Amino acid sequence: MTAVPKPRARHYATKAKVRSYIETARELGVKVGGFEVTPDGTIRILAEQAARSATGASNAYDDWKREGN
């Protein structure tokens, strides 16, 4: 018989901690494109390229504008 683990309580990260993680990522040469904070306190730093592909930022309009139109 195994005990069922309790769900983790909400424990949001502080602004200072998020800022610190972003600064550390930049110091390591990562171009930060965004971040995600989950209710359990997990902080995910998204590289610029990953954030762009996740949001679908490169769409037909952006491509058209890049071509100088």
Secondary structure, DSSP 8 states (H G I E B T S, - for coil): --------------HHHHHHHHHHHHHTT--EEEEEE-TTS-EEEEEHHHHHHHHT---HHHHHHHTT-
